[in-house]
């Protein structure tokens, strides 16, 4: 099986250009218009320097100026730089182009483990006395073993990647502004010509103030409207990659973390918990195979400590990350997952996820979380979020079918 993949290594490295401009032949009564170029630091570890070629062309495609600049000479050494130069207000539709030509590690060695996006251009109107801002957002693709990070977890011949990231501006809050978001991501693939099925449990934000928000991963895709005491929105993203003959799909969840709800709070802690796995065949009632040693990925990541945000970027199996590989072992408790998503259900890139087992869902009066009734050989199990009851046998003549709202059973 092909194990090479790519990781998105430089997340949201930005380049911001502020333009003021001059005529092709500057006149004494026309202030010196100029291009003020600012490139944000590249968000990659261990960067010691970066070299760019910067070019400004006027509306006639004539070069106003071009030169090579380095981050060490004109910036902070980690990829950022600032440079001021003229633009042409006579042919006002100017084009600013930047190209990353070299990237160096902090020790001085040149790095080649990224896919260079090549020249990046923006068109802006050059006016003699007006600054015109132009923004470049650059994401570098770095070579990796699999998926999101340079860490891959092998499930026999199934390869998965997992992470948790905290992003300060992503989902929109109730005020219509992008706000603090937690992103839980999973991607897996099996061998050539074999099926891939992802398994994901309910996600929960569990807080020491007694609040708990249960998030059902089958909602969506897109904004799901799920909210809680410290959660303002939830969105899910499910899709497949075009890697034939390999089935590879992803199952990502974004959770809007309402930091305003912790205002003045110096005692509350909150933790994100969930777990996921993958297989080539479906599992009865969503449980790991009996009498088998089967791995799964577990998230138990502190999000808030003493009312303050503490999460950042959390890679799988990195010490202290809270994203770890665990095992269900023969003779021990089997692990059950609330939902499954076969990659084969993906149509036009969109994947359908469903609750596992013989299931139906409903809503009980006074209970905010979805209620799931699941039939097992031992009896009916009622789940509210990830909390489950003991199995209860149904009386003779009763079956679990049809609508499972209150009342849930029909004879």
BALOBA-1460 file (C-alpha; in Angstrom, 3 decimals):
// residues 411
<rec num="1" residu="x" x="0.000" y="0.000" z="0.000"/>
<rec num="2" residu="x" x="1.243" y="3.452" z="-0.787"/>
<rec num="3" residu="x" x="2.071" y="5.144" z="2.502"/>
<rec num="4" residu="x" x="3.279" y="8.501" z="1.216"/>
<rec num="5" residu="x" x="1.001" y="11.446" z="1.860"/>
<rec num="6" residu="x" x="1.160" y="15.170" z="2.402"/>
<rec num="7" residu="x" x="0.630" y="17.362" z="5.397"/>
<rec num="8" residu="x" x="-0.491" y="20.921" z="5.460"/>
<rec num="9" residu="x" x="2.468" y="22.206" z="7.426"/>
<rec num="10" residu="x" x="2.359" y="26.002" z="7.238"/>
<rec num="11" residu="x" x="-1.127" y="26.764" z="8.408"/>
<rec num="12" residu="x" x="-2.242" y="30.235" z="7.396"/>
<rec num="13" residu="x" x="1.127" y="31.820" z="6.795"/>
<rec num="14" residu="x" x="0.056" y="35.182" z="5.520"/>
<rec num="15" residu="x" x="1.543" y="37.911" z="3.381"/>
<rec num="16" residu="x" x="-0.005" y="41.361" z="3.685"/>
<rec num="17" residu="x" x="0.844" y="44.102" z="1.231"/>
<rec num="18" residu="x" x="-0.058" y="47.729" z="1.834"/>
<rec num="19" residu="x" x="0.183" y="49.731" z="-1.363"/>
<rec num="20" residu="x" x="0.614" y="53.419" z="-1.967"/>
<rec num="21" residu="x" x="1.862" y="54.398" z="-5.381"/>
<rec num="22" residu="x" x="3.759" y="56.814" z="-7.622"/>
<rec num="23" residu="x" x="3.677" y="57.780" z="-11.287"/>
<rec num="24" residu="x" x="6.136" y="56.314" z="-13.764"/>
<rec num="25" residu="x" x="7.915" y="59.693" z="-13.784"/>
<rec num="26" residu="x" x="7.577" y="61.149" z="-10.295"/>
<rec num="27" residu="x" x="6.654" y="64.819" z="-10.250"/>
<rec num="28" residu="x" x="7.598" y="67.239" z="-7.452"/>
<rec num="29" residu="x" x="3.948" y="67.875" z="-6.596"/>
<rec num="30" residu="x" x="3.061" y="64.166" z="-6.396"/>
<rec num="31" residu="x" x="4.018" y="62.593" z="-3.070"/>
<rec num="32" residu="x" x="6.216" y="59.530" z="-3.249"/>
<rec num="33" residu="x" x="3.676" y="56.726" z="-3.477"/>
<rec num="34" residu="x" x="5.002" y="53.322" z="-2.550"/>
<rec num="35" residu="x" x="4.362" y="49.687" z="-1.867"/>
<rec num="36" residu="x" x="4.750" y="48.666" z="1.765"/>
<rec num="37" residu="x" x="5.042" y="44.884" z="1.761"/>
<rec num="38" residu="x" x="4.712" y="42.878" z="4.970"/>
<rec num="39" residu="x" x="4.878" y="39.079" z="5.004"/>
<rec num="40" residu="x" x="3.823" y="37.276" z="8.171"/>
<rec num="41" residu="x" x="6.033" y="34.584" z="9.742"/>
<rec num="42" residu="x" x="5.736" y="31.120" z="8.259"/>
<rec num="43" residu="x" x="4.050" y="28.866" z="10.800"/>
<rec num="44" residu="x" x="6.596" y="26.054" z="10.546"/>
<rec num="45" residu="x" x="8.894" y="24.892" z="13.354"/>
<rec num="46" residu="x" x="12.629" y="25.414" z="13.057"/>
<rec num="47" residu="x" x="12.616" y="28.052" z="10.301"/>
<rec num="48" residu="x" x="15.812" y="30.141" z="10.301"/>
<rec num="49" residu="x" x="15.405" y="32.196" z="7.136"/>
<rec num="50" residu="x" x="13.406" y="32.532" z="3.936"/>
<rec num="51" residu="x" x="14.211" y="34.187" z="0.617"/>
<rec num="52" residu="x" x="11.586" y="35.838" z="-1.587"/>
<rec num="53" residu="x" x="11.597" y="37.518" z="-4.973"/>
<rec num="54" residu="x" x="9.270" y="40.544" z="-4.978"/>
<rec num="55" residu="x" x="8.138" y="42.136" z="-8.252"/>
<rec num="56" residu="x" x="5.799" y="45.062" z="-8.980"/>
<rec num="57" residu="x" x="4.432" y="45.517" z="-12.525"/>
<rec num="58" residu="x" x="2.268" y="48.363" z="-13.839"/>
<rec num="59" residu="x" x="-0.904" y="48.041" z="-15.925"/>
<rec num="60" residu="x" x="1.187" y="47.774" z="-19.094"/>
<rec num="61" residu="x" x="2.991" y="44.721" z="-17.659"/>
<rec num="62" residu="x" x="6.191" y="46.732" z="-17.316"/>
<rec num="63" residu="x" x="8.374" y="45.920" z="-14.329"/>
<rec num="64" residu="x" x="8.356" y="48.820" z="-11.895"/>
<rec num="65" residu="x" x="10.890" y="47.076" z="-9.700"/>
<rec num="66" residu="x" x="12.012" y="43.620" z="-8.613"/>
<rec num="67" residu="x" x="14.469" y="42.405" z="-6.055"/>
<rec num="68" residu="x" x="15.357" y="39.548" z="-3.735"/>
<rec num="69" residu="x" x="14.725" y="39.983" z="-0.019"/>
<rec num="70" residu="x" x="15.463" y="37.735" z="2.916"/>
<rec num="71" residu="x" x="13.616" y="37.340" z="6.169"/>
<rec num="72" residu="x" x="16.850" y="37.645" z="8.152"/>
<rec num="73" residu="x" x="17.750" y="41.014" z="6.581"/>
<rec num="74" residu="x" x="14.267" y="42.531" z="6.376"/>
<rec num="75" residu="x" x="12.256" y="40.700" z="9.020"/>
<rec num="76" residu="x" x="12.327" y="38.334" z="11.965"/>
<rec num="77" residu="x" x="14.276" y="35.478" z="10.361"/>
<rec num="78" residu="x" x="11.385" y="33.018" z="10.607"/>
<rec num="79" residu="x" x="9.797" y="33.917" z="7.281"/>
<rec num="80" residu="x" x="8.475" y="37.429" z="7.912"/>
<rec num="81" residu="x" x="9.798" y="40.519" z="6.161"/>
<rec num="82" residu="x" x="8.889" y="44.137" z="5.448"/>
<rec num="83" residu="x" x="9.914" y="46.112" z="2.384"/>
<rec num="84" residu="x" x="8.904" y="49.475" z="0.902"/>
<rec num="85" residu="x" x="9.117" y="50.260" z="-2.819"/>
<rec num="86" residu="x" x="7.274" y="52.309" z="-5.467"/>
<rec num="87" residu="x" x="4.330" y="51.460" z="-7.724"/>
<rec num="88" residu="x" x="3.103" y="53.167" z="-10.936"/>
<rec num="89" residu="x" x="0.060" y="55.427" z="-10.587"/>
<rec num="90" residu="x" x="0.028" y="56.409" z="-14.294"/>
<rec num="91" residu="x" x="-0.881" y="52.841" z="-15.252"/>
<rec num="92" residu="x" x="-2.730" y="52.341" z="-12.031"/>
<rec num="93" residu="x" x="-3.682" y="48.649" z="-12.175"/>
<rec num="94" residu="x" x="-0.460" y="47.314" z="-10.695"/>
<rec num="95" residu="x" x="0.374" y="43.685" z="-9.971"/>
<rec num="96" residu="x" x="2.390" y="42.643" z="-6.927"/>
<rec num="97" residu="x" x="4.022" y="39.205" z="-7.095"/>
<rec num="98" residu="x" x="5.896" y="37.381" z="-4.364"/>
<rec num="99" residu="x" x="7.666" y="34.050" z="-4.764"/>
<rec num="100" residu="x" x="9.256" y="31.970" z="-2.028"/>
<rec num="101" residu="x" x="12.553" y="30.800" z="-3.545"/>
<rec num="102" residu="x" x="14.454" y="29.318" z="-0.594"/>
<rec num="103" residu="x" x="13.596" y="28.109" z="2.897"/>
<rec num="104" residu="x" x="16.264" y="27.443" z="5.525"/>
<rec num="105" residu="x" x="16.286" y="25.624" z="8.848"/>
<rec num="106" residu="x" x="17.474" y="27.420" z="11.972"/>
<rec num="107" residu="x" x="20.840" y="25.656" z="11.598"/>
<rec num="108" residu="x" x="21.320" y="27.033" z="8.083"/>
<rec num="109" residu="x" x="20.541" y="23.954" z="5.994"/>
<rec num="110" residu="x" x="18.140" y="24.537" z="3.107"/>
<rec num="111" residu="x" x="14.779" y="22.773" z="3.448"/>
<rec num="112" residu="x" x="13.164" y="21.029" z="0.521"/>
<rec num="113" residu="x" x="10.373" y="19.153" z="2.368"/>
<rec num="114" residu="x" x="7.583" y="21.378" z="1.083"/>
<rec num="115" residu="x" x="5.640" y="21.904" z="-2.129"/>
<rec num="116" residu="x" x="6.372" y="25.431" z="-3.333"/>
<rec num="117" residu="x" x="3.211" y="27.213" z="-4.519"/>
<rec num="118" residu="x" x="5.261" y="29.269" z="-6.993"/>
<rec num="119" residu="x" x="4.640" y="32.950" z="-7.825"/>
<rec num="120" residu="x" x="1.612" y="34.467" z="-6.063"/>
<rec num="121" residu="x" x="0.120" y="37.649" z="-7.517"/>
<rec num="122" residu="x" x="-2.482" y="40.214" z="-6.531"/>
<rec num="123" residu="x" x="-3.810" y="43.117" z="-8.614"/>
<rec num="124" residu="x" x="-4.360" y="46.453" z="-6.856"/>
<rec num="125" residu="x" x="-5.079" y="49.990" z="-7.993"/>
<rec num="126" residu="x" x="-2.082" y="52.267" z="-7.425"/>
<rec num="127" residu="x" x="-3.109" y="55.798" z="-6.384"/>
<rec num="128" residu="x" x="-0.714" y="58.609" z="-5.664"/>
<rec num="129" residu="x" x="-1.908" y="59.444" z="-2.181"/>
<rec num="130" residu="x" x="-3.791" y="56.331" z="-1.089"/>
<rec num="131" residu="x" x="-2.548" y="53.121" z="0.512"/>
<rec num="132" residu="x" x="-4.163" y="50.033" z="-1.011"/>
<rec num="133" residu="x" x="-3.923" y="46.886" z="1.150"/>
<rec num="134" residu="x" x="-3.427" y="43.535" z="-0.575"/>
<rec num="135" residu="x" x="-3.348" y="40.271" z="1.369"/>
<rec num="136" residu="x" x="-1.643" y="36.982" z="0.513"/>
<rec num="137" residu="x" x="-2.492" y="33.869" z="2.543"/>
<rec num="138" residu="x" x="0.004" y="31.075" z="1.933"/>
<rec num="139" residu="x" x="-0.372" y="27.456" z="3.000"/>
<rec num="140" residu="x" x="2.674" y="25.294" z="2.347"/>
<rec num="141" residu="x" x="2.267" y="21.568" z="1.757"/>
<rec num="142" residu="x" x="4.977" y="19.504" z="3.434"/>
<rec num="143" residu="x" x="5.784" y="15.885" z="2.787"/>
<rec num="144" residu="x" x="4.581" y="13.555" z="5.540"/>
<rec num="145" residu="x" x="3.817" y="9.921" z="6.181"/>
<rec num="146" residu="x" x="0.059" y="10.388" z="6.326"/>
<rec num="147" residu="x" x="-2.645" y="12.967" z="6.619"/>
<rec num="148" residu="x" x="-2.531" y="15.913" z="8.925"/>
<rec num="149" residu="x" x="0.831" y="15.557" z="10.642"/>
<rec num="150" residu="x" x="4.150" y="13.777" z="10.244"/>
<rec num="151" residu="x" x="2.893" y="11.060" z="12.570"/>
<rec num="152" residu="x" x="0.994" y="8.074" z="11.201"/>
<rec num="153" residu="x" x="-0.784" y="5.369" z="13.166"/>
<rec num="154" residu="x" x="-0.967" y="1.957" z="11.498"/>
<rec num="155" residu="x" x="-4.019" y="-0.261" z="12.005"/>
<rec num="156" residu="x" x="-2.656" y="-3.459" z="10.402"/>
<rec num="157" residu="x" x="-2.850" y="-2.342" z="6.772"/>
<rec num="158" residu="x" x="-5.112" y="0.604" z="7.605"/>
<rec num="159" residu="x" x="-3.423" y="3.981" z="7.993"/>
<rec num="160" residu="x" x="-4.974" y="6.798" z="9.981"/>
<rec num="161" residu="x" x="-4.087" y="10.322" z="11.026"/>
<rec num="162" residu="x" x="-5.660" y="12.326" z="13.802"/>
<rec num="163" residu="x" x="-5.262" y="15.682" z="15.493"/>
<rec num="164" residu="x" x="-6.882" y="18.421" z="17.556"/>
<rec num="165" residu="x" x="-6.255" y="22.087" z="16.784"/>
<rec num="166" residu="x" x="-7.477" y="25.206" z="18.550"/>
<rec num="167" residu="x" x="-8.000" y="28.070" z="16.088"/>
<rec num="168" residu="x" x="-8.800" y="31.552" z="17.354"/>
<rec num="169" residu="x" x="-11.107" y="32.520" z="14.447"/>
<rec num="170" residu="x" x="-13.076" y="29.906" z="12.519"/>
<rec num="171" residu="x" x="-16.779" y="29.257" z="13.238"/>
<rec num="172" residu="x" x="-19.180" y="32.196" z="13.428"/>
<rec num="173" residu="x" x="-20.650" y="33.005" z="16.838"/>
<rec num="174" residu="x" x="-24.129" y="34.418" z="17.526"/>
<rec num="175" residu="x" x="-22.843" y="37.947" z="16.852"/>
<rec num="176" residu="x" x="-21.809" y="36.932" z="13.323"/>
<rec num="177" residu="x" x="-18.078" y="37.051" z="14.077"/>
<rec num="178" residu="x" x="-15.508" y="34.294" z="13.702"/>
<rec num="179" residu="x" x="-14.584" y="32.999" z="17.127"/>
<rec num="180" residu="x" x="-12.509" y="30.433" z="19.042"/>
<rec num="181" residu="x" x="-12.917" y="26.958" z="17.542"/>
<rec num="182" residu="x" x="-11.693" y="23.460" z="18.387"/>
<rec num="183" residu="x" x="-11.159" y="21.182" z="15.364"/>
<rec num="184" residu="x" x="-11.061" y="17.398" z="15.798"/>
<rec num="185" residu="x" x="-9.876" y="15.640" z="12.625"/>
<rec num="186" residu="x" x="-9.615" y="12.025" z="11.471"/>
<rec num="187" residu="x" x="-8.606" y="10.544" z="8.083"/>
<rec num="188" residu="x" x="-8.026" y="6.884" z="7.179"/>
<rec num="189" residu="x" x="-7.436" y="4.618" z="4.219"/>
<rec num="190" residu="x" x="-7.003" y="0.851" z="3.698"/>
<rec num="191" residu="x" x="-5.136" y="-1.140" z="1.070"/>
<rec num="192" residu="x" x="-5.772" y="-1.052" z="-2.652"/>
<rec num="193" residu="x" x="-9.184" y="-2.357" z="-3.601"/>
<rec num="194" residu="x" x="-10.431" y="-2.789" z="-0.030"/>
<rec num="195" residu="x" x="-13.167" y="-0.971" z="1.843"/>
<rec num="196" residu="x" x="-12.564" y="1.662" z="4.508"/>
<rec num="197" residu="x" x="-15.054" y="2.285" z="7.307"/>
<rec num="198" residu="x" x="-14.482" y="5.016" z="9.891"/>
<rec num="199" residu="x" x="-15.891" y="4.682" z="13.401"/>
<rec num="200" residu="x" x="-16.398" y="7.738" z="15.619"/>
<rec num="201" residu="x" x="-17.929" y="8.120" z="19.057"/>
<rec num="202" residu="x" x="-19.977" y="11.058" z="20.276"/>
<rec num="203" residu="x" x="-17.773" y="14.017" z="21.210"/>
<rec num="204" residu="x" x="-18.202" y="15.703" z="24.562"/>
<rec num="205" residu="x" x="-17.006" y="18.907" z="26.182"/>
<rec num="206" residu="x" x="-16.977" y="18.011" z="29.877"/>
<rec num="207" residu="x" x="-16.494" y="20.866" z="32.364"/>
<rec num="208" residu="x" x="-15.820" y="20.952" z="36.081"/>
<rec num="209" residu="x" x="-18.754" y="23.342" z="36.654"/>
<rec num="210" residu="x" x="-21.081" y="20.386" z="36.080"/>
<rec num="211" residu="x" x="-21.933" y="21.168" z="32.437"/>
<rec num="212" residu="x" x="-21.430" y="18.707" z="29.612"/>
<rec num="213" residu="x" x="-22.113" y="19.220" z="25.916"/>
<rec num="214" residu="x" x="-22.691" y="16.061" z="23.884"/>
<rec num="215" residu="x" x="-22.003" y="16.337" z="20.148"/>
<rec num="216" residu="x" x="-23.456" y="13.783" z="17.754"/>
<rec num="217" residu="x" x="-21.026" y="13.316" z="14.816"/>
<rec num="218" residu="x" x="-23.683" y="12.220" z="12.308"/>
<rec num="219" residu="x" x="-25.301" y="15.682" z="12.180"/>
<rec num="220" residu="x" x="-24.605" y="17.911" z="9.216"/>
<rec num="221" residu="x" x="-22.503" y="18.183" z="7.153"/>
<rec num="222" residu="x" x="-21.986" y="21.892" z="7.719"/>
<rec num="223" residu="x" x="-23.296" y="23.841" z="10.678"/>
<rec num="224" residu="x" x="-25.387" y="21.551" z="12.884"/>
<rec num="225" residu="x" x="-26.783" y="24.077" z="15.382"/>
<rec num="226" residu="x" x="-25.626" y="21.994" z="18.350"/>
<rec num="227" residu="x" x="-24.858" y="24.242" z="21.312"/>
<rec num="228" residu="x" x="-24.131" y="23.928" z="25.014"/>
<rec num="229" residu="x" x="-23.143" y="25.836" z="28.144"/>
<rec num="230" residu="x" x="-19.724" y="26.673" z="26.672"/>
<rec num="231" residu="x" x="-20.335" y="25.792" z="22.995"/>
<rec num="232" residu="x" x="-21.808" y="28.324" z="20.540"/>
<rec num="233" residu="x" x="-21.875" y="26.188" z="17.362"/>
<rec num="234" residu="x" x="-20.813" y="22.836" z="15.902"/>
<rec num="235" residu="x" x="-20.003" y="21.968" z="12.283"/>
<rec num="236" residu="x" x="-19.087" y="18.652" z="10.690"/>
<rec num="237" residu="x" x="-17.088" y="18.010" z="7.528"/>
<rec num="238" residu="x" x="-17.082" y="14.591" z="5.862"/>
<rec num="239" residu="x" x="-15.585" y="13.730" z="2.505"/>
<rec num="240" residu="x" x="-13.480" y="11.416" z="0.376"/>
<rec num="241" residu="x" x="-10.168" y="11.887" z="-1.396"/>
<rec num="242" residu="x" x="-9.604" y="10.748" z="-4.979"/>
<rec num="243" residu="x" x="-6.902" y="8.167" z="-4.419"/>
<rec num="244" residu="x" x="-8.206" y="5.208" z="-6.465"/>
<rec num="245" residu="x" x="-7.798" y="2.296" z="-5.991"/>
<rec num="246" residu="x" x="-7.582" y="3.357" z="-2.333"/>
<rec num="247" residu="x" x="-10.614" y="4.389" z="-0.298"/>
<rec num="248" residu="x" x="-9.626" y="7.342" z="1.873"/>
<rec num="249" residu="x" x="-12.114" y="9.530" z="3.682"/>
<rec num="250" residu="x" x="-12.084" y="12.069" z="6.489"/>
<rec num="251" residu="x" x="-14.432" y="12.947" z="9.335"/>
<rec num="252" residu="x" x="-13.792" y="16.317" z="10.956"/>
<rec num="253" residu="x" x="-15.719" y="18.175" z="13.650"/>
<rec num="254" residu="x" x="-15.424" y="21.895" z="14.502"/>
<rec num="255" residu="x" x="-16.654" y="23.003" z="17.929"/>
<rec num="256" residu="x" x="-17.150" y="26.698" z="18.663"/>
<rec num="257" residu="x" x="-15.806" y="27.281" z="22.182"/>
<rec num="258" residu="x" x="-17.586" y="30.186" z="23.871"/>
<rec num="259" residu="x" x="-14.723" y="31.792" z="25.792"/>
<rec num="260" residu="x" x="-17.016" y="34.680" z="26.769"/>
<rec num="261" residu="x" x="-18.889" y="32.199" z="28.977"/>
<rec num="262" residu="x" x="-15.748" y="31.982" z="31.155"/>
<rec num="263" residu="x" x="-15.550" y="35.751" z="31.779"/>
<rec num="264" residu="x" x="-14.488" y="36.302" z="35.380"/>
<rec num="265" residu="x" x="-14.257" y="32.523" z="35.901"/>
<rec num="266" residu="x" x="-10.929" y="31.409" z="37.363"/>
<rec num="267" residu="x" x="-11.919" y="27.916" z="38.477"/>
<rec num="268" residu="x" x="-13.574" y="26.007" z="35.614"/>
<rec num="269" residu="x" x="-11.732" y="23.324" z="33.630"/>
<rec num="270" residu="x" x="-13.084" y="21.759" z="30.396"/>
<rec num="271" residu="x" x="-11.867" y="18.671" z="28.525"/>
<rec num="272" residu="x" x="-12.688" y="17.369" z="25.038"/>
<rec num="273" residu="x" x="-13.236" y="13.598" z="24.883"/>
<rec num="274" residu="x" x="-13.953" y="11.231" z="22.009"/>
<rec num="275" residu="x" x="-12.491" y="8.182" z="20.267"/>
<rec num="276" residu="x" x="-12.299" y="6.782" z="16.740"/>
<rec num="277" residu="x" x="-11.109" y="3.786" z="14.794"/>
<rec num="278" residu="x" x="-11.224" y="2.211" z="11.333"/>
<rec num="279" residu="x" x="-11.867" y="-1.184" z="9.779"/>
<rec num="280" residu="x" x="-12.358" y="-2.924" z="6.460"/>
<rec num="281" residu="x" x="-15.704" y="-4.466" z="7.476"/>
<rec num="282" residu="x" x="-18.606" y="-3.230" z="9.582"/>
<rec num="283" residu="x" x="-18.883" y="-4.028" z="13.282"/>
<rec num="284" residu="x" x="-21.943" y="-5.509" z="14.983"/>
<rec num="285" residu="x" x="-23.490" y="-2.819" z="17.190"/>
<rec num="286" residu="x" x="-20.436" y="-0.661" z="16.575"/>
<rec num="287" residu="x" x="-18.186" y="-2.688" z="18.878"/>
<rec num="288" residu="x" x="-14.588" y="-3.689" z="18.272"/>
<rec num="289" residu="x" x="-14.193" y="-7.343" z="17.264"/>
<rec num="290" residu="x" x="-14.500" y="-9.898" z="20.040"/>
<rec num="291" residu="x" x="-11.304" y="-11.732" z="21.049"/>
<rec num="292" residu="x" x="-9.188" y="-9.370" z="18.966"/>
<rec num="293" residu="x" x="-6.579" y="-6.786" z="19.846"/>
<rec num="294" residu="x" x="-7.850" y="-3.693" z="18.065"/>
<rec num="295" residu="x" x="-6.408" y="-0.170" z="18.195"/>
<rec num="296" residu="x" x="-8.340" y="3.055" z="18.405"/>
<rec num="297" residu="x" x="-7.479" y="6.730" z="18.734"/>
<rec num="298" residu="x" x="-8.559" y="8.528" z="21.882"/>
<rec num="299" residu="x" x="-8.866" y="12.274" z="22.429"/>
<rec num="300" residu="x" x="-8.733" y="13.521" z="26.012"/>
<rec num="301" residu="x" x="-7.481" y="17.052" z="25.587"/>
<rec num="302" residu="x" x="-7.790" y="19.873" z="28.158"/>
<rec num="303" residu="x" x="-9.347" y="22.881" z="26.435"/>
<rec num="304" residu="x" x="-9.753" y="25.274" z="29.366"/>
<rec num="305" residu="x" x="-7.958" y="25.386" z="32.717"/>
<rec num="306" residu="x" x="-9.039" y="27.818" z="35.444"/>
<rec num="307" residu="x" x="-11.238" y="29.625" z="32.912"/>
<rec num="308" residu="x" x="-8.375" y="30.212" z="30.431"/>
<rec num="309" residu="x" x="-7.792" y="28.594" z="27.032"/>
<rec num="310" residu="x" x="-4.931" y="26.072" z="27.151"/>
<rec num="311" residu="x" x="-5.313" y="23.988" z="23.960"/>
<rec num="312" residu="x" x="-3.158" y="24.589" z="20.876"/>
<rec num="313" residu="x" x="-2.018" y="21.991" z="18.308"/>
<rec num="314" residu="x" x="-2.220" y="18.371" z="19.441"/>
<rec num="315" residu="x" x="-0.688" y="15.605" z="17.322"/>
<rec num="316" residu="x" x="-1.411" y="11.930" z="17.778"/>
<rec num="317" residu="x" x="1.023" y="10.053" z="20.071"/>
<rec num="318" residu="x" x="3.088" y="13.131" z="20.878"/>
<rec num="319" residu="x" x="3.762" y="13.095" z="24.658"/>
<rec num="320" residu="x" x="1.352" y="15.361" z="26.488"/>
<rec num="321" residu="x" x="-0.879" y="15.979" z="23.458"/>
<rec num="322" residu="x" x="-3.887" y="14.085" z="24.839"/>
<rec num="323" residu="x" x="-4.388" y="12.357" z="21.450"/>
<rec num="324" residu="x" x="-3.233" y="8.769" z="21.888"/>
<rec num="325" residu="x" x="-3.458" y="5.265" z="20.457"/>
<rec num="326" residu="x" x="-5.171" y="2.779" z="22.799"/>
<rec num="327" residu="x" x="-6.128" y="-0.905" z="22.448"/>
<rec num="328" residu="x" x="-9.154" y="-3.040" z="23.078"/>
<rec num="329" residu="x" x="-7.695" y="-6.424" z="24.081"/>
<rec num="330" residu="x" x="-9.069" y="-9.969" z="24.277"/>
<rec num="331" residu="x" x="-10.653" y="-10.596" z="27.644"/>
<rec num="332" residu="x" x="-11.078" y="-6.885" z="28.243"/>
<rec num="333" residu="x" x="-13.988" y="-4.580" z="27.559"/>
<rec num="334" residu="x" x="-14.890" y="-4.147" z="23.900"/>
<rec num="335" residu="x" x="-15.046" y="-0.538" z="22.752"/>
<rec num="336" residu="x" x="-18.248" y="0.718" z="21.135"/>
<rec num="337" residu="x" x="-18.482" y="3.672" z="18.761"/>
<rec num="338" residu="x" x="-21.673" y="5.629" z="18.303"/>
<rec num="339" residu="x" x="-21.420" y="6.132" z="14.538"/>
<rec num="340" residu="x" x="-19.859" y="4.724" z="11.390"/>
<rec num="341" residu="x" x="-19.094" y="6.065" z="7.932"/>
<rec num="342" residu="x" x="-18.164" y="3.740" z="5.046"/>
<rec num="343" residu="x" x="-16.076" y="5.560" z="2.463"/>
<rec num="344" residu="x" x="-18.141" y="3.739" z="-0.155"/>
<rec num="345" residu="x" x="-21.136" y="5.917" z="0.785"/>
<rec num="346" residu="x" x="-19.315" y="9.017" z="-0.414"/>
<rec num="347" residu="x" x="-20.921" y="10.538" z="-3.492"/>
<rec num="348" residu="x" x="-19.400" y="13.594" z="-5.191"/>
<rec num="349" residu="x" x="-17.045" y="13.967" z="-2.233"/>
<rec num="350" residu="x" x="-19.800" y="14.015" z="0.422"/>
<rec num="351" residu="x" x="-20.030" y="11.085" z="2.846"/>
<rec num="352" residu="x" x="-23.035" y="9.753" z="4.737"/>
<rec num="353" residu="x" x="-22.508" y="8.771" z="8.378"/>
<rec num="354" residu="x" x="-24.993" y="6.824" z="10.462"/>
<rec num="355" residu="x" x="-25.497" y="5.658" z="14.009"/>
<rec num="356" residu="x" x="-24.381" y="2.064" z="14.440"/>
<rec num="357" residu="x" x="-26.376" y="-1.067" z="15.195"/>
<rec num="358" residu="x" x="-30.160" y="-1.475" z="14.980"/>
<rec num="359" residu="x" x="-30.896" y="2.088" z="15.970"/>
<rec num="360" residu="x" x="-33.505" y="4.763" z="15.982"/>
<rec num="361" residu="x" x="-33.374" y="8.214" z="17.494"/>
<rec num="362" residu="x" x="-35.858" y="10.461" z="19.181"/>
<rec num="363" residu="x" x="-36.212" y="13.151" z="21.775"/>
<rec num="364" residu="x" x="-37.433" y="12.670" z="25.341"/>
<rec num="365" residu="x" x="-39.251" y="15.453" z="27.142"/>
<rec num="366" residu="x" x="-36.878" y="17.462" z="29.322"/>
<rec num="367" residu="x" x="-33.742" y="15.921" z="27.771"/>
<rec num="368" residu="x" x="-31.738" y="18.226" z="25.523"/>
<rec num="369" residu="x" x="-29.382" y="15.597" z="24.080"/>
<rec num="370" residu="x" x="-30.469" y="13.131" z="21.376"/>
<rec num="371" residu="x" x="-31.624" y="9.792" z="22.764"/>
<rec num="372" residu="x" x="-30.604" y="6.588" z="21.022"/>
<rec num="373" residu="x" x="-32.275" y="3.202" z="21.576"/>
<rec num="374" residu="x" x="-30.118" y="0.250" z="20.512"/>
<rec num="375" residu="x" x="-31.110" y="-3.392" z="20.429"/>
<rec num="376" residu="x" x="-28.441" y="-5.864" z="21.595"/>
<rec num="377" residu="x" x="-28.584" y="-9.628" z="22.222"/>
<rec num="378" residu="x" x="-28.848" y="-8.866" z="25.948"/>
<rec num="379" residu="x" x="-31.672" y="-6.349" z="25.560"/>
<rec num="380" residu="x" x="-32.322" y="-2.695" z="24.779"/>
<rec num="381" residu="x" x="-29.683" y="-0.092" z="25.642"/>
<rec num="382" residu="x" x="-30.678" y="3.571" z="25.962"/>
<rec num="383" residu="x" x="-27.937" y="6.117" z="25.256"/>
<rec num="384" residu="x" x="-28.053" y="9.834" z="25.969"/>
<rec num="385" residu="x" x="-24.964" y="11.254" z="24.390"/>
<rec num="386" residu="x" x="-22.172" y="8.803" z="25.268"/>
<rec num="387" residu="x" x="-23.802" y="7.728" z="28.550"/>
<rec num="388" residu="x" x="-25.545" y="4.346" z="28.306"/>
<rec num="389" residu="x" x="-27.946" y="2.349" z="30.415"/>
<rec num="390" residu="x" x="-27.566" y="-1.325" z="31.203"/>
<rec num="391" residu="x" x="-29.152" y="-3.722" z="28.720"/>
<rec num="392" residu="x" x="-32.802" y="-4.364" z="29.594"/>
<rec num="393" residu="x" x="-34.657" y="-7.326" z="28.027"/>
<rec num="394" residu="x" x="-38.022" y="-6.415" z="26.486"/>
<rec num="395" residu="x" x="-41.118" y="-8.240" z="27.731"/>
<rec num="396" residu="x" x="-42.463" y="-10.999" z="25.539"/>
<rec num="397" residu="x" x="-44.342" y="-9.652" z="22.572"/>
<rec num="398" residu="x" x="-42.542" y="-6.303" z="22.518"/>
<rec num="399" residu="x" x="-40.079" y="-5.163" z="19.864"/>
<rec num="400" residu="x" x="-37.928" y="-2.128" z="19.283"/>
<rec num="401" residu="x" x="-39.002" y="-0.710" z="15.935"/>
<rec num="402" residu="x" x="-40.442" y="2.355" z="14.314"/>
<rec num="403" residu="x" x="-40.254" y="5.664" z="16.146"/>
<rec num="404" residu="x" x="-38.161" y="5.658" z="19.294"/>
<rec num="405" residu="x" x="-39.433" y="8.840" z="20.856"/>
<rec num="406" residu="x" x="-41.340" y="8.653" z="24.121"/>
<rec num="407" residu="x" x="-42.906" y="6.071" z="24.319"/>
<rec num="408" residu="x" x="-40.249" y="4.080" z="22.487"/>
<rec num="409" residu="x" x="-41.629" y="0.563" z="22.310"/>
<rec num="410" residu="x" x="-44.587" y="-0.962" z="20.473"/>
<rec num="411" residu="x" x="-46.134" y="-4.397" z="20.869"/>
